[in-house]
Amino acid sequence: MKNKLLSACIAVLVGLGAPAMAADCYADYKAKQDNPLRLHYGVAVVNGQCSKANARNELSKRLGAKGWTLLNVVSVFGPEGLAKRKDSAGTNFLRF
């Protein structure tokens, strides 16, 4: 009986941790502004499905609200890819 209860508790705790891990999605992207032409490379958090299509949808809206046009999503990745992109993104690291 104790083993079944312990197993059930562990299953619940593992299940509670799963959504937090699934939310760790990031995308690196390229964007532009016109007049004068300005380009930037950035890294952003992606909510929901961790896919390029979802990242394009989210980032187009976020960047557009600040006067930027999304050119492309380079890739989507988990937290393990943040450190190697931080220097390249500079001030646009997790900005949008």
N, CA, C and O atoms as CSV, one atom per row, in Angstrom:
chain,resi,resn,atom,element,x,y,z
A,1,MET,N,N,0.826,-1.189,0.000
A,1,MET,CA,C,0.000,0.000,0.000
A,1,MET,C,C,0.870,1.253,0.000
A,1,MET,O,O,0.619,2.184,-0.764
A,2,LYS,N,N,1.902,1.279,0.863
A,2,LYS,CA,C,2.783,2.443,0.929
A,2,LYS,C,C,3.516,2.652,-0.391
A,2,LYS,O,O,3.709,3.790,-0.819
A,3,ASN,N,N,3.928,1.562,-1.040
A,3,ASN,CA,C,4.639,1.670,-2.311
A,3,ASN,C,C,3.747,2.254,-3.401
A,3,ASN,O,O,4.207,3.049,-4.220
A,4,LYS,N,N,2.460,1.859,-3.414
A,4,LYS,CA,C,1.535,2.394,-4.414
A,4,LYS,C,C,1.303,3.883,-4.183
A,4,LYS,O,O,1.247,4.664,-5.133
A,5,LEU,N,N,1.169,4.270,-2.918
A,5,LEU,CA,C,0.955,5.675,-2.592
A,5,LEU,C,C,2.190,6.491,-2.955
A,5,LEU,O,O,2.076,7.582,-3.513
A,6,LEU,N,N,3.353,5.970,-2.644
A,6,LEU,CA,C,4.602,6.653,-2.975
A,6,LEU,C,C,4.747,6.788,-4.487
A,6,LEU,O,O,5.135,7.848,-4.979
A,7,SER,N,N,4.440,5.727,-5.224
A,7,SER,CA,C,4.520,5.775,-6.682
A,7,SER,C,C,3.564,6.803,-7.258
A,7,SER,O,O,3.910,7.520,-8.197
A,8,ALA,N,N,2.358,6.877,-6.699
A,8,ALA,CA,C,1.372,7.850,-7.168
A,8,ALA,C,C,1.852,9.272,-6.901
A,8,ALA,O,O,1.704,10.143,-7.759
A,9,CYS,N,N,2.421,9.520,-5.734
A,9,CYS,CA,C,2.940,10.854,-5.393
A,9,CYS,C,C,4.073,11.259,-6.327
A,9,CYS,O,O,4.131,12.403,-6.777
A,10,ILE,N,N,4.962,10.337,-6.613
A,10,ILE,CA,C,6.080,10.621,-7.516
A,10,ILE,C,C,5.553,10.933,-8.920
A,10,ILE,O,O,6.037,11.860,-9.571
A,11,ALA,N,N,4.576,10.172,-9.382
A,11,ALA,CA,C,4.007,10.409,-10.706
A,11,ALA,C,C,3.389,11.805,-10.797
A,11,ALA,O,O,3.529,12.487,-11.812
A,12,VAL,N,N,2.712,12.219,-9.737
A,12,VAL,CA,C,2.102,13.554,-9.720
A,12,VAL,C,C,3.176,14.632,-9.754
A,12,VAL,O,O,3.058,15.605,-10.499
A,13,LEU,N,N,4.218,14.463,-8.954
A,13,LEU,CA,C,5.288,15.457,-8.919
A,13,LEU,C,C,6.018,15.550,-10.253
A,13,LEU,O,O,6.347,16.646,-10.707
A,14,VAL,N,N,6.270,14.424,-10.872
A,14,VAL,CA,C,6.921,14.431,-12.182
A,14,VAL,C,C,6.024,15.111,-13.199
A,14,VAL,O,O,6.505,15.892,-14.020
A,15,GLY,N,N,4.734,14.832,-13.161
A,15,GLY,CA,C,3.781,15.454,-14.065
A,15,GLY,C,C,3.700,16.948,-13.876
A,15,GLY,O,O,3.521,17.682,-14.848
A,16,LEU,N,N,3.828,17.419,-12.642
A,16,LEU,CA,C,3.795,18.855,-12.382
A,16,LEU,C,C,5.023,19.553,-12.943
A,16,LEU,O,O,4.947,20.713,-13.349
A,17,GLY,N,N,6.138,18.868,-12.970
A,17,GLY,CA,C,7.363,19.467,-13.492
A,17,GLY,C,C,7.417,19.507,-15.005
A,17,GLY,O,O,8.145,20.327,-15.564
A,18,ALA,N,N,6.684,18.663,-15.679
A,18,ALA,CA,C,6.747,18.575,-17.136
A,18,ALA,C,C,6.342,19.866,-17.849
A,18,ALA,O,O,7.043,20.272,-18.775
A,19,PRO,N,N,5.248,20.533,-17.467
A,19,PRO,CA,C,4.901,21.763,-18.186
A,19,PRO,C,C,5.966,22.837,-18.080
A,19,PRO,O,O,6.179,23.582,-19.036
A,20,ALA,N,N,6.629,22.936,-16.963
A,20,ALA,CA,C,7.669,23.948,-16.801
A,20,ALA,C,C,8.818,23.683,-17.771
A,20,ALA,O,O,9.371,24.618,-18.349
A,21,MET,N,N,9.176,22.421,-17.950
A,21,MET,CA,C,10.260,22.105,-18.868
A,21,MET,C,C,9.837,22.371,-20.307
A,21,MET,O,O,10.648,22.839,-21.107
A,22,ALA,N,N,8.589,22.083,-20.653
A,22,ALA,CA,C,8.115,22.279,-22.011
A,22,ALA,C,C,8.067,23.760,-22.387
A,22,ALA,O,O,8.129,24.095,-23.570
A,23,ALA,N,N,7.957,24.644,-21.406
A,23,ALA,CA,C,7.855,26.075,-21.670
A,23,ALA,C,C,9.221,26.696,-21.969
A,23,ALA,O,O,9.283,27.862,-22.358
A,24,ASP,N,N,10.294,25.966,-21.802
A,24,ASP,CA,C,11.627,26.505,-22.027
A,24,ASP,C,C,11.993,26.431,-23.499
A,24,ASP,O,O,12.777,25.579,-23.917
A,25,CYS,N,N,11.417,27.331,-24.276
A,25,CYS,CA,C,11.684,27.374,-25.714
A,25,CYS,C,C,12.122,28.781,-26.090
A,25,CYS,O,O,11.563,29.771,-25.617
A,26,TYR,N,N,13.121,28.851,-26.940
A,26,TYR,CA,C,13.680,30.123,-27.377
A,26,TYR,C,C,13.877,30.081,-28.889
A,26,TYR,O,O,13.955,29.009,-29.490
A,27,ALA,N,N,13.955,31.250,-29.483
A,27,ALA,CA,C,14.224,31.342,-30.921
A,27,ALA,C,C,15.261,32.424,-31.153
A,27,ALA,O,O,15.264,33.452,-30.475
A,28,ASP,N,N,16.135,32.189,-32.110
A,28,ASP,CA,C,16.990,33.283,-32.564
A,28,ASP,C,C,16.470,33.703,-33.929
A,28,ASP,O,O,16.017,32.880,-34.725
A,29,TYR,N,N,16.545,35.003,-34.180
A,29,TYR,CA,C,15.880,35.580,-35.338
A,29,TYR,C,C,16.664,36.767,-35.875
A,29,TYR,O,O,17.598,37.256,-35.239
A,30,LYS,N,N,16.264,37.219,-37.063
A,30,LYS,CA,C,16.811,38.432,-37.672
A,30,LYS,C,C,15.638,39.357,-37.965
A,30,LYS,O,O,14.580,38.909,-38.407
A,31,ALA,N,N,15.830,40.648,-37.717
A,31,ALA,CA,C,14.767,41.635,-37.937
A,31,ALA,C,C,15.352,42.907,-38.531
A,31,ALA,O,O,16.564,43.123,-38.503
A,32,LYS,N,N,14.460,43.754,-39.074
A,32,LYS,CA,C,14.915,45.011,-39.676
A,32,LYS,C,C,13.933,46.140,-39.380
A,32,LYS,O,O,12.769,45.917,-39.046
A,33,GLN,N,N,14.448,47.362,-39.516
A,33,GLN,CA,C,13.647,48.579,-39.532
A,33,GLN,C,C,14.063,49.344,-40.783
A,33,GLN,O,O,15.213,49.266,-41.215
A,34,ASP,N,N,13.122,50.082,-41.360
A,34,ASP,CA,C,13.425,50.892,-42.545
A,34,ASP,C,C,13.523,52.363,-42.168
A,34,ASP,O,O,13.027,52.792,-41.126
A,35,ASN,N,N,14.172,53.123,-43.039
A,35,ASN,CA,C,14.264,54.600,-42.945
A,35,ASN,C,C,14.754,55.117,-41.594
A,35,ASN,O,O,13.938,55.641,-40.835
A,36,PRO,N,N,15.977,55.008,-41.265
A,36,PRO,CA,C,17.069,54.361,-41.995
A,36,PRO,C,C,17.062,52.851,-41.753
A,36,PRO,O,O,16.517,52.362,-40.763
A,37,LEU,N,N,17.676,52.139,-42.673
A,37,LEU,CA,C,17.746,50.684,-42.547
A,37,LEU,C,C,18.569,50.306,-41.325
A,37,LEU,O,O,19.707,50.748,-41.166
A,38,ARG,N,N,17.988,49.493,-40.474
A,38,ARG,CA,C,18.671,48.948,-39.294
A,38,ARG,C,C,18.366,47.461,-39.235
A,38,ARG,O,O,17.228,47.045,-39.454
A,39,LEU,N,N,19.368,46.674,-38.942
A,39,LEU,CA,C,19.217,45.224,-38.833
A,39,LEU,C,C,19.621,44.786,-37.445
A,39,LEU,O,O,20.496,45.391,-36.825
A,40,HIS,N,N,18.982,43.729,-36.952
A,40,HIS,CA,C,19.459,43.148,-35.700
A,40,HIS,C,C,19.197,41.648,-35.645
A,40,HIS,O,O,18.282,41.119,-36.275
A,41,TYR,N,N,20.038,40.997,-34.866
A,41,TYR,CA,C,19.917,39.577,-34.545
A,41,TYR,C,C,19.514,39.525,-33.085
A,41,TYR,O,O,20.067,40.260,-32.266
A,42,GLY,N,N,18.562,38.671,-32.743
A,42,GLY,CA,C,18.129,38.591,-31.361
A,42,GLY,C,C,17.733,37.190,-30.948
A,42,GLY,O,O,17.623,36.281,-31.771
A,43,VAL,N,N,17.522,37.042,-29.651
A,43,VAL,CA,C,17.049,35.795,-29.053
A,43,VAL,C,C,15.834,36.145,-28.213
A,43,VAL,O,O,15.856,37.119,-27.461
A,44,ALA,N,N,14.768,35.351,-28.338
A,44,ALA,CA,C,13.532,35.635,-27.616
A,44,ALA,C,C,12.914,34.353,-27.065
A,44,ALA,O,O,13.161,33.259,-27.572
A,45,VAL,N,N,12.112,34.510,-26.025
A,45,VAL,CA,C,11.337,33.407,-25.467
A,45,VAL,C,C,10.168,33.131,-26.406
A,45,VAL,O,O,9.552,34.059,-26.930
A,46,VAL,N,N,9.869,31.864,-26.614
A,46,VAL,CA,C,8.708,31.460,-27.412
A,46,VAL,C,C,7.730,30.766,-26.483
A,46,VAL,O,O,8.081,29.786,-25.825
A,47,ASN,N,N,6.511,31.266,-26.427
A,47,ASN,CA,C,5.454,30.651,-25.611
A,47,ASN,C,C,4.687,29.648,-26.453
A,47,ASN,O,O,4.563,29.811,-27.666
A,48,GLY,N,N,4.182,28.627,-25.819
A,48,GLY,CA,C,3.396,27.624,-26.542
A,48,GLY,C,C,4.284,26.623,-27.235
A,48,GLY,O,O,5.347,26.261,-26.730
A,49,GLN,N,N,3.841,26.176,-28.397
A,49,GLN,CA,C,4.567,25.146,-29.138
A,49,GLN,C,C,5.950,25.633,-29.553
A,49,GLN,O,O,6.106,26.754,-30.036
A,50,CYS,N,N,6.933,24.792,-29.362
A,50,CYS,CA,C,8.312,25.135,-29.696
A,50,CYS,C,C,8.579,24.765,-31.159
A,50,CYS,O,O,9.165,23.724,-31.458
A,51,SER,N,N,8.135,25.642,-32.057
A,51,SER,CA,C,8.309,25.403,-33.487
A,51,SER,C,C,8.643,26.727,-34.168
A,51,SER,O,O,8.358,27.800,-33.636
A,52,LYS,N,N,9.245,26.638,-35.340
A,52,LYS,CA,C,9.566,27.848,-36.093
A,52,LYS,C,C,8.300,28.604,-36.482
A,52,LYS,O,O,8.271,29.834,-36.444
A,53,ALA,N,N,7.257,27.869,-36.855
A,53,ALA,CA,C,6.007,28.519,-37.264
A,53,ALA,C,C,5.411,29.324,-36.112
A,53,ALA,O,O,4.982,30.460,-36.313
A,54,ASN,N,N,5.379,28.758,-34.924
A,54,ASN,CA,C,4.852,29.465,-33.766
A,54,ASN,C,C,5.751,30.647,-33.406
A,54,ASN,O,O,5.260,31.723,-33.065
A,55,ALA,N,N,7.054,30.449,-33.482
A,55,ALA,CA,C,7.995,31.538,-33.192
A,55,ALA,C,C,7.799,32.690,-34.177
A,55,ALA,O,O,7.814,33.852,-33.774
A,56,ARG,N,N,7.616,32.383,-35.461
A,56,ARG,CA,C,7.369,33.425,-36.474
A,56,ARG,C,C,6.122,34.223,-36.120
A,56,ARG,O,O,6.126,35.453,-36.175
A,57,ASN,N,N,5.068,33.526,-35.761
A,57,ASN,CA,C,3.804,34.174,-35.425
A,57,ASN,C,C,3.968,35.101,-34.217
A,57,ASN,O,O,3.554,36.259,-34.258
A,58,GLU,N,N,4.564,34.593,-33.157
A,58,GLU,CA,C,4.755,35.389,-31.939
A,58,GLU,C,C,5.693,36.569,-32.158
A,58,GLU,O,O,5.382,37.698,-31.779
A,59,LEU,N,N,6.828,36.304,-32.765
A,59,LEU,CA,C,7.833,37.357,-32.919
A,59,LEU,C,C,7.404,38.436,-33.907
A,59,LEU,O,O,7.753,39.603,-33.728
A,60,SER,N,N,6.661,38.071,-34.938
A,60,SER,CA,C,6.151,39.082,-35.873
A,60,SER,C,C,5.312,40.116,-35.130
A,60,SER,O,O,5.439,41.318,-35.368
A,61,LYS,N,N,4.461,39.645,-34.237
A,61,LYS,CA,C,3.601,40.550,-33.463
A,61,LYS,C,C,4.416,41.401,-32.489
A,61,LYS,O,O,4.252,42.620,-32.434
A,62,ARG,N,N,5.287,40.756,-31.729
A,62,ARG,CA,C,6.091,41.478,-30.730
A,62,ARG,C,C,6.993,42.524,-31.367
A,62,ARG,O,O,7.049,43.670,-30.923
A,63,LEU,N,N,7.692,42.114,-32.406
A,63,LEU,CA,C,8.607,43.038,-33.077
A,63,LEU,C,C,7.841,44.145,-33.785
A,63,LEU,O,O,8.249,45.305,-33.748
A,64,GLY,N,N,6.732,43.792,-34.430
A,64,GLY,CA,C,5.918,44.775,-35.135
A,64,GLY,C,C,5.406,45.872,-34.211
A,64,GLY,O,O,5.309,47.032,-34.612
A,65,ALA,N,N,5.085,45.513,-32.993
A,65,ALA,CA,C,4.599,46.501,-32.025
A,65,ALA,C,C,5.675,47.534,-31.685
A,65,ALA,O,O,5.361,48.625,-31.210
A,66,LYS,N,N,6.934,47.194,-31.927
A,66,LYS,CA,C,8.051,48.109,-31.654
A,66,LYS,C,C,8.668,48.668,-32.936
A,66,LYS,O,O,9.748,49.257,-32.901
A,67,GLY,N,N,7.981,48.485,-34.067
A,67,GLY,CA,C,8.457,49.058,-35.320
A,67,GLY,C,C,9.466,48.223,-36.084
A,67,GLY,O,O,10.105,48.727,-37.007
A,68,TRP,N,N,9.625,46.965,-35.725
A,68,TRP,CA,C,10.557,46.072,-36.407
A,68,TRP,C,C,9.791,45.092,-37.271
A,68,TRP,O,O,8.641,44.765,-36.979
A,69,THR,N,N,10.423,44.624,-38.332
A,69,THR,CA,C,9.867,43.591,-39.209
A,69,THR,C,C,10.714,42.339,-39.061
A,69,THR,O,O,11.932,42.387,-39.231
A,70,LEU,N,N,10.077,41.221,-38.747
A,70,LEU,CA,C,10.787,39.949,-38.648
A,70,LEU,C,C,11.216,39.515,-40.043
A,70,LEU,O,O,10.387,39.436,-40.950
A,71,LEU,N,N,12.487,39.238,-40.222
A,71,LEU,CA,C,12.990,38.730,-41.499
A,71,LEU,C,C,12.926,37.215,-41.529
A,71,LEU,O,O,12.402,36.631,-42.477
A,72,ASN,N,N,13.459,36.573,-40.491
A,72,ASN,CA,C,13.365,35.121,-40.398
A,72,ASN,C,C,13.692,34.621,-39.000
A,72,ASN,O,O,14.385,35.280,-38.225
A,73,VAL,N,N,13.178,33.447,-38.706
A,73,VAL,CA,C,13.525,32.736,-37.482
A,73,VAL,C,C,14.643,31.781,-37.874
A,73,VAL,O,O,14.454,30.909,-38.722
A,74,VAL,N,N,15.795,31.947,-37.262
A,74,VAL,CA,C,16.958,31.122,-37.596
A,74,VAL,C,C,16.769,29.710,-37.067
A,74,VAL,O,O,16.959,28.735,-37.796
A,75,SER,N,N,16.387,29.600,-35.774
A,75,SER,CA,C,16.177,28.290,-35.167
A,75,SER,C,C,15.386,28.436,-33.870
A,75,SER,O,O,15.268,29.528,-33.313
A,76,VAL,N,N,14.854,27.321,-33.409
A,76,VAL,CA,C,14.238,27.250,-32.080
A,76,VAL,C,C,15.039,26.229,-31.284
A,76,VAL,O,O,15.547,25.255,-31.840
A,77,PHE,N,N,15.148,26.461,-29.980
A,77,PHE,CA,C,16.013,25.624,-29.157
A,77,PHE,C,C,15.609,25.734,-27.692
A,77,PHE,O,O,14.779,26.567,-27.328
A,78,GLY,N,N,16.192,24.898,-26.870
A,78,GLY,CA,C,15.940,24.907,-25.434
A,78,GLY,C,C,16.968,25.747,-24.701
A,78,GLY,O,O,17.813,26.390,-25.324
A,79,PRO,N,N,16.896,25.742,-23.369
A,79,PRO,CA,C,17.790,26.576,-22.570
A,79,PRO,C,C,19.275,26.266,-22.768
A,79,PRO,O,O,20.130,27.108,-22.493
A,80,GLU,N,N,19.574,25.072,-23.241
A,80,GLU,CA,C,20.977,24.708,-23.454
A,80,GLU,C,C,21.629,25.546,-24.552
A,80,GLU,O,O,22.856,25.601,-24.626
A,81,GLY,N,N,20.845,26.193,-25.400
A,81,GLY,CA,C,21.405,26.992,-26.485
A,81,GLY,C,C,21.544,28.470,-26.180
A,81,GLY,O,O,22.038,29.226,-27.018
A,82,LEU,N,N,21.120,28.903,-24.995
A,82,LEU,CA,C,21.150,30.329,-24.665
A,82,LEU,C,C,22.557,30.899,-24.550
A,82,LEU,O,O,22.852,31.940,-25.136
A,83,ALA,N,N,23.415,30.238,-23.810
A,83,ALA,CA,C,24.752,30.781,-23.523
A,83,ALA,C,C,25.554,31.072,-24.789
A,83,ALA,O,O,26.222,32.103,-24.874
A,84,LYS,N,N,25.495,30.180,-25.764
A,84,LYS,CA,C,26.318,30.375,-26.968
A,84,LYS,C,C,25.779,31.478,-27.886
A,84,LYS,O,O,26.481,31.917,-28.797
A,85,ARG,N,N,24.537,31.929,-27.657
A,85,ARG,CA,C,23.954,32.984,-28.492
A,85,ARG,C,C,23.923,34.349,-27.807
A,85,ARG,O,O,23.634,35.360,-28.447
A,86,LYS,N,N,24.215,34.377,-26.529
A,86,LYS,CA,C,24.069,35.618,-25.747
A,86,LYS,C,C,24.942,36.750,-26.283
A,86,LYS,O,O,24.447,37.859,-26.478
A,87,ASP,N,N,26.202,36.504,-26.520
A,87,ASP,CA,C,27.101,37.563,-27.004
A,87,ASP,C,C,26.684,38.075,-28.385
A,87,ASP,O,O,26.729,39.278,-28.639
A,88,SER,N,N,26.281,37.170,-29.272
A,88,SER,CA,C,25.881,37.582,-30.610
A,88,SER,C,C,24.624,38.439,-30.601
A,88,SER,O,O,24.491,39.345,-31.424
A,89,ALA,N,N,23.702,38.170,-29.687
A,89,ALA,CA,C,22.446,38.921,-29.626
A,89,ALA,C,C,22.633,40.255,-28.923
A,89,ALA,O,O,21.844,41.173,-29.149
A,90,GLY,N,N,23.634,40.394,-28.089
A,90,GLY,CA,C,23.905,41.666,-27.411
A,90,GLY,C,C,22.691,42.208,-26.682
A,90,GLY,O,O,22.098,41.517,-25.853
A,91,THR,N,N,22.318,43.453,-26.991
A,91,THR,CA,C,21.186,44.084,-26.292
A,91,THR,C,C,19.839,43.489,-26.702
A,91,THR,O,O,18.819,43.765,-26.071
A,92,ASN,N,N,19.836,42.679,-27.749
A,92,ASN,CA,C,18.594,42.034,-28.182
A,92,ASN,C,C,18.462,40.616,-27.648
A,92,ASN,O,O,17.679,39.827,-28.176
A,93,PHE,N,N,19.211,40.286,-26.617
A,93,PHE,CA,C,19.117,38.990,-25.953
A,93,PHE,C,C,17.926,39.044,-24.987
A,93,PHE,O,O,17.965,39.748,-23.978
A,94,LEU,N,N,16.876,38.295,-25.311
A,94,LEU,CA,C,15.637,38.231,-24.515
A,94,LEU,C,C,14.971,39.591,-24.362
A,94,LEU,O,O,14.278,39.832,-23.374
A,95,ARG,N,N,15.171,40.480,-25.324
A,95,ARG,CA,C,14.575,41.821,-25.296
A,95,ARG,C,C,13.113,41.815,-25.762
A,95,ARG,O,O,12.278,42.511,-25.185
A,96,PHE,N,N,12.806,41.037,-26.797
A,96,PHE,CA,C,11.449,41.019,-27.351
A,96,PHE,C,C,10.732,39.748,-26.999
A,96,PHE,O,O,9.577,39.564,-27.384
